[in-house]
Amino acid sequence: MVDERFNLTNLFNLYKQAEEETSTIIFETQINRGRFLFMSFFAEDDEIAKDRIFLYLRNTKRMVNVKLYGNHLGGNFYIYLNQSLKDRIVEELQLNENSLVEFYPKQLCNYKQFNI
């Protein structure tokens, strides 16, 4: 099964601000019951954290990190969701087989409210 690719284009304005000020992005968003804390560090000399987004799943108290791909200055922040990451997000959203709400990974790409 091929991992699904999504572009977190809404990161662009935050990325530009972080580039000018701190090279760090930290914000929280809520999607349905899920609470997600996004963290990214864009220091050129930090090879470990470079081009990675760290995602703290607040309900399940799990930290995951995902590689970011694409030309960030061009507004492209691609991530690939594998089955393990999808399962963790579904658990964070408190969804199960009996849930009336389904998780569509594009929800992570379309967040509109940031609590910085």
KEZA-253973 format. One record per residue: residue number from 1; x, y, z of N, C-alpha, C in turn; residue in three letters. Coordinates in pm, 1 decimal. Example, Ala and Ser with C-alpha at 12.3 -4.5 7.8 and 13.67 -1.06 7.14 Angstrom:
<drenmis>
<1,<1319.0,-569.0,780.0>,<1230.0,-450.0,780.0>,<1320.0,-330.0,780.0>,"ALA"> <2,<1285.0,-225.0,708.0>,<1367.0,-106.0,714.0>,<1290.0,3.0,787.0>,"SER"> 
</drenmis>
This chain:
<drenmis>
<1,<83.8,-118.7,0.0>,<0.0,0.0,0.0>,<88.0,124.7,0.0>,"MET"> <2,<59.2,217.5,-86.3>,<136.1,340.8,-98.9>,<89.7,441.0,6.0>,"VAL"> <3,<187.0,507.6,68.6>,<153.2,612.0,165.2>,<87.6,729.1,92.0>,"ASP"> <4,<-9.2,791.3,159.6>,<-78.9,905.0,100.3>,<1.3,1033.0,123.4>,"GLU"> <5,<10.1,1116.1,20.9>,<84.1,1241.0,29.9>,<-13.8,1356.6,46.5>,"ARG"> <6,<17.7,1446.0,141.0>,<-63.7,1564.0,165.2>,<26.4,1685.4,177.6>,"PHE"> <7,<-23.5,1797.2,130.6>,<51.3,1921.6,136.2>,<-9.2,2010.3,244.2>,"ASN"> <8,<68.7,2039.6,345.6>,<24.5,2127.4,454.8>,<52.2,2272.6,414.3>,"LEU"> <9,<-13.9,2318.1,309.7>,<12.9,2449.9,253.1>,<-14.3,2563.7,350.9>,"THR"> <10,<-101.4,2541.1,447.5>,<-131.5,2647.4,544.0>,<-14.5,2677.9,636.0>,"ASN"> <11,<92.7,2600.0,627.2>,<212.2,2630.2,705.5>,<292.9,2746.2,647.1>,"LEU"> <12,<264.2,2785.0,523.1>,<349.6,2880.3,453.2>,<367.2,3011.3,529.4>,"PHE"> <13,<259.1,3075.9,570.4>,<271.7,3204.4,640.8>,<344.9,3189.8,773.0>,"ASN"> <14,<318.0,3080.4,843.3>,<390.7,3055.5,967.5>,<539.5,3032.9,939.8>,"LEU"> <15,<568.2,2959.8,833.1>,<706.9,2933.0,795.7>,<780.9,3062.9,765.2>,"TYR"> <16,<717.8,3150.6,687.3>,<781.0,3278.6,654.0>,<808.0,3361.4,778.9>,"LYS"> <17,<713.1,3365.2,871.6>,<731.6,3440.2,995.6>,<843.2,3378.6,1078.6>,"GLN"> <18,<844.6,3246.2,1088.4>,<947.5,3178.3,1166.3>,<1085.5,3200.0,1105.7>,"ALA"> <19,<1092.8,3199.1,973.5>,<1220.3,3219.9,904.9>,<1278.2,3356.9,938.9>,"GLU"> <20,<1192.1,3456.9,947.4>,<1235.6,3593.2,975.8>,<1267.4,3614.1,1123.7>,"GLU"> <21,<1202.1,3537.9,1212.8>,<1214.4,3566.3,1355.6>,<1291.2,3460.4,1434.0>,"GLU"> <22,<1245.2,3334.8,1431.0>,<1301.0,3237.1,1524.6>,<1338.9,3102.6,1464.6>,"THR"> <23,<1301.8,3076.5,1342.1>,<1321.9,2945.1,1277.8>,<1248.6,2833.6,1350.8>,"SER"> <24,<1141.9,2869.5,1422.5>,<1064.4,2772.7,1499.9>,<915.6,2796.7,1477.0>,"THR"> <25,<841.8,2689.2,1461.1>,<696.1,2697.2,1450.2>,<637.4,2606.4,1557.8>,"ILE"> <26,<550.6,2661.8,1639.5>,<477.6,2582.2,1737.9>,<335.1,2635.6,1741.3>,"ILE"> <27,<239.2,2548.0,1717.1>,<99.8,2588.9,1726.0>,<13.8,2467.1,1757.3>,"PHE"> <28,<-101.3,2494.9,1811.6>,<-196.3,2391.3,1847.8>,<-322.0,2408.7,1763.8>,"GLU"> <29,<-381.3,2297.8,1726.8>,<-509.2,2301.7,1657.6>,<-594.8,2186.1,1707.6>,"THR"> <30,<-723.6,2204.3,1697.3>,<-817.6,2099.6,1737.7>,<-900.1,2060.4,1616.1>,"GLN"> <31,<-907.8,1930.5,1591.8>,<-990.3,1875.7,1484.6>,<-1084.5,1775.4,1550.1>,"ILE"> <32,<-1213.0,1806.6,1550.1>,<-1311.3,1724.6,1621.7>,<-1264.4,1705.3,1764.9>,"ASN"> <33,<-1247.9,1582.8,1810.4>,<-1202.1,1558.2,1948.2>,<-1050.2,1559.8,1961.8>,"ARG"> <34,<-978.9,1560.3,1850.9>,<-833.2,1553.3,1854.8>,<-769.9,1687.5,1884.3>,"GLY"> <35,<-662.8,1682.8,1962.2>,<-586.4,1803.3,1994.9>,<-442.6,1778.6,1951.9>,"ARG"> <36,<-395.9,1860.6,1859.2>,<-265.8,1840.0,1797.1>,<-175.7,1959.7,1823.0>,"PHE"> <37,<-55.2,1934.3,1867.2>,<44.6,2037.9,1885.4>,<152.6,2014.1,1779.9>,"LEU"> <38,<165.2,2107.8,1684.9>,<263.8,2099.2,1578.2>,<388.5,2176.1,1619.4>,"PHE"> <39,<504.4,2117.0,1598.3>,<630.7,2184.6,1627.4>,<727.2,2156.2,1513.4>,"MET"> <40,<795.2,2260.3,1468.7>,<895.3,2242.1,1364.7>,<1006.1,2342.9,1386.0>,"SER"> <41,<1127.6,2299.3,1355.5>,<1246.7,2380.7,1374.9>,<1321.6,2383.4,1242.7>,"PHE"> <42,<1352.1,2502.3,1193.3>,<1408.6,2516.4,1059.9>,<1552.5,2567.2,1061.5>,"PHE"> <43,<1631.1,2527.6,1158.9>,<1771.0,2568.8,1163.7>,<1849.8,2490.8,1058.3>,"ALA"> <44,<1921.8,2561.8,974.5>,<1997.2,2499.0,865.5>,<2105.0,2403.8,916.8>,"GLU"> <45,<2163.0,2434.3,1033.3>,<2273.6,2352.0,1083.2>,<2227.6,2235.7,1171.2>,"ASP"> <46,<2099.1,2219.3,1192.3>,<2046.4,2110.4,1274.7>,<1994.0,1999.3,1183.8>,"ASP"> <47,<2079.1,1905.1,1151.1>,<2042.6,1799.2,1057.6>,<1938.9,1702.5,1115.6>,"GLU"> <48,<1931.6,1689.9,1247.6>,<1836.9,1596.3,1308.3>,<1693.7,1647.1,1294.7>,"ILE"> <49,<1670.4,1774.0,1324.8>,<1534.1,1828.7,1323.7>,<1497.9,1895.6,1191.9>,"ALA"> <50,<1594.1,1915.8,1104.2>,<1569.7,1987.8,978.8>,<1464.5,1915.2,894.9>,"LYS"> <51,<1368.0,1991.5,847.4>,<1262.4,1939.2,760.7>,<1179.9,1827.7,825.6>,"ASP"> <52,<1157.9,1838.3,953.3>,<1072.4,1743.5,1023.2>,<965.8,1823.1,1096.5>,"ARG"> <53,<848.4,1764.9,1108.1>,<745.1,1825.0,1190.6>,<716.9,1727.0,1303.4>,"ILE"> <54,<722.7,1777.6,1424.4>,<696.4,1696.9,1542.8>,<551.2,1723.1,1581.1>,"PHE"> <55,<478.5,1617.6,1601.8>,<335.2,1626.1,1626.8>,<306.1,1558.3,1759.7>,"LEU"> <56,<263.0,1639.5,1857.4>,<225.8,1584.2,1987.0>,<74.8,1565.3,1987.1>,"TYR"> <57,<32.9,1442.4,2007.1>,<-108.5,1406.7,2011.8>,<-150.3,1417.0,2157.8>,"LEU"> <58,<-221.6,1522.2,2191.0>,<-243.1,1558.0,2331.7>,<-333.5,1461.7,2407.2>,"ARG"> <59,<-434.6,1405.7,2344.1>,<-522.4,1312.3,2415.6>,<-451.6,1181.4,2447.6>,"ASN"> <60,<-376.9,1131.0,2352.1>,<-310.1,1002.0,2369.8>,<-169.3,1017.0,2425.1>,"THR"> <61,<-124.4,1141.6,2436.7>,<7.7,1172.7,2492.5>,<119.7,1101.3,2417.0>,"LYS"> <62,<113.0,1109.2,2284.6>,<216.1,1050.0,2199.0>,<281.8,1157.2,2114.9>,"ARG"> <63,<411.2,1140.0,2094.9>,<486.9,1229.0,2007.4>,<527.0,1149.8,1883.8>,"MET"> <64,<498.1,1204.3,1768.6>,<541.9,1143.3,1642.8>,<615.4,1250.9,1564.3>,"VAL"> <65,<705.3,1208.5,1478.2>,<769.2,1306.8,1390.8>,<760.9,1256.7,1248.5>,"ASN"> <66,<743.3,1351.8,1160.8>,<718.5,1322.5,1020.5>,<812.7,1408.2,936.6>,"VAL"> <67,<871.5,1349.2,836.7>,<958.7,1421.5,744.2>,<874.7,1511.4,654.9>,"LYS"> <68,<918.6,1635.9,638.9>,<855.2,1731.2,546.8>,<934.0,1731.3,416.3>,"LEU"> <69,<863.6,1727.7,306.4>,<924.6,1732.7,174.2>,<873.1,1855.7,101.2>,"TYR"> <70,<944.0,1895.8,-2.4>,<896.1,2004.5,-86.4>,<974.0,2132.8,-67.1>,"GLY"> <71,<946.7,2227.4,-154.7>,<1008.5,2358.6,-150.9>,<928.0,2446.3,-55.8>,"ASN"> <72,<976.7,2462.3,66.2>,<902.1,2536.7,167.4>,<884.0,2683.5,128.4>,"HIS"> <73,<984.3,2742.0,64.8>,<970.8,2880.8,21.2>,<864.6,2895.4,-86.9>,"LEU"> <74,<835.3,2785.5,-156.9>,<730.1,2784.8,-257.9>,<595.0,2745.3,-201.3>,"GLY"> <75,<588.9,2721.8,-69.8>,<462.5,2689.5,-5.0>,<428.3,2541.8,-3.2>,"GLY"> <76,<526.1,2455.4,-29.1>,<500.1,2311.4,-30.4>,<558.9,2244.7,93.4>,"ASN"> <77,<472.0,2179.6,168.7>,<509.2,2110.0,290.9>,<445.5,1971.3,285.8>,"PHE"> <78,<501.8,1885.1,205.5>,<443.2,1752.9,185.5>,<477.9,1659.5,300.3>,"TYR"> <79,<378.3,1584.0,344.0>,<400.7,1474.1,437.7>,<337.2,1349.7,377.8>,"ILE"> <80,<388.8,1235.2,416.5>,<334.2,1107.6,372.2>,<278.8,1036.7,494.8>,"TYR"> <81,<149.9,1003.5,490.2>,<85.7,934.4,602.3>,<89.7,784.1,577.5>,"LEU"> <82,<165.7,714.1,661.1>,<166.0,568.4,652.2>,<55.9,513.8,744.0>,"ASN"> <83,<34.9,386.0,741.9>,<-74.9,327.1,818.2>,<-57.6,347.6,968.1>,"GLN"> <84,<65.4,339.5,1016.5>,<91.2,359.2,1159.8>,<51.2,499.4,1203.7>,"SER"> <85,<88.3,600.0,1125.1>,<53.0,737.9,1159.4>,<-98.1,758.5,1150.7>,"LEU"> <86,<-161.0,703.4,1048.9>,<-307.0,712.6,1037.8>,<-374.0,651.1,1160.6>,"LYS"> <87,<-325.7,534.6,1203.0>,<-384.1,468.2,1320.2>,<-371.1,554.2,1444.9>,"ASP"> <88,<-255.9,617.7,1462.6>,<-236.2,704.5,1579.4>,<-326.6,827.4,1574.5>,"ARG"> <89,<-346.5,883.4,1456.1>,<-433.6,999.6,1442.0>,<-578.6,961.2,1468.1>,"ILE"> <90,<-620.7,847.0,1417.8>,<-757.0,798.7,1442.8>,<-778.5,778.6,1592.5>,"VAL"> <91,<-677.4,723.2,1659.7>,<-686.8,704.9,1805.1>,<-694.4,840.4,1876.0>,"GLU"> <92,<-614.8,937.2,1830.8>,<-617.7,1071.7,1888.9>,<-754.5,1136.0,1871.4>,"GLU"> <93,<-815.6,1115.3,1757.7>,<-947.2,1171.8,1730.1>,<-1059.0,1098.4,1804.4>,"LEU"> <94,<-1021.2,990.8,1873.8>,<-1114.6,909.4,1952.1>,<-1222.4,848.3,1863.3>,"GLN"> <95,<-1178.4,804.2,1748.0>,<-1269.4,737.5,1655.1>,<-1254.2,586.5,1670.6>,"LEU"> <96,<-1361.1,516.6,1647.4>,<-1357.1,371.1,1648.7>,<-1457.4,319.7,1546.8>,"ASN"> <97,<-1474.6,191.2,1542.1>,<-1564.7,132.5,1442.2>,<-1708.1,182.1,1455.0>,"GLU"> <98,<-1747.6,224.6,1574.1>,<-1884.6,269.2,1597.6>,<-1902.0,420.4,1581.4>,"ASN"> <99,<-1794.4,491.3,1550.3>,<-1801.8,637.0,1538.2>,<-1883.0,678.1,1417.0>,"SER"> <100,<-1955.4,785.0,1433.6>,<-2030.9,840.9,1322.0>,<-1944.6,935.1,1238.8>,"LEU"> <101,<-1833.3,978.2,1295.8>,<-1742.2,1069.2,1227.7>,<-1624.8,987.8,1175.0>,"VAL"> <102,<-1582.1,1017.8,1053.6>,<-1467.3,949.7,996.5>,<-1350.9,1045.4,986.7>,"GLU"> <103,<-1231.3,990.5,985.6>,<-1111.0,1071.2,967.4>,<-1073.8,1073.8,820.1>,"PHE"> <104,<-1064.4,1193.9,767.8>,<-1014.9,1214.2,632.2>,<-882.8,1288.3,646.3>,"TYR"> <105,<-771.0,1227.0,607.0>,<-640.4,1289.7,629.4>,<-630.5,1432.8,579.2>,"PRO"> <106,<-709.0,1471.0,481.3>,<-702.0,1608.6,431.9>,<-742.8,1708.5,539.9>,"LYS"> <107,<-809.3,1662.0,646.2>,<-844.2,1752.5,755.5>,<-718.2,1815.6,814.0>,"GLN"> <108,<-607.8,1742.2,815.6>,<-483.6,1797.8,867.4>,<-428.4,1906.0,775.9>,"LEU"> <109,<-464.4,1902.5,649.1>,<-414.6,2001.0,553.2>,<-498.0,2127.2,553.6>,"CYS"> <110,<-618.3,2121.9,604.6>,<-711.4,2233.0,591.9>,<-739.9,2304.1,723.2>,"ASN"> <111,<-652.1,2288.6,821.7>,<-678.6,2356.1,948.0>,<-679.5,2505.8,924.2>,"TYR"> <112,<-766.0,2575.8,993.3>,<-783.1,2719.4,970.8>,<-749.6,2801.9,1094.1>,"LYS"> <113,<-754.7,2742.2,1210.0>,<-734.7,2819.9,1331.6>,<-606.7,2774.2,1398.9>,"GLN"> <114,<-522.1,2869.3,1431.6>,<-398.5,2838.7,1500.1>,<-402.6,2907.1,1635.8>,"PHE"> <115,<-364.9,2837.2,1737.8>,<-348.8,2895.2,1870.3>,<-200.3,2896.5,1898.9>,"ASN"> <116,<-137.4,3009.7,1877.9>,<8.5,3018.3,1892.0>,<43.6,3068.4,2029.6>,"ILE"> 
</drenmis>
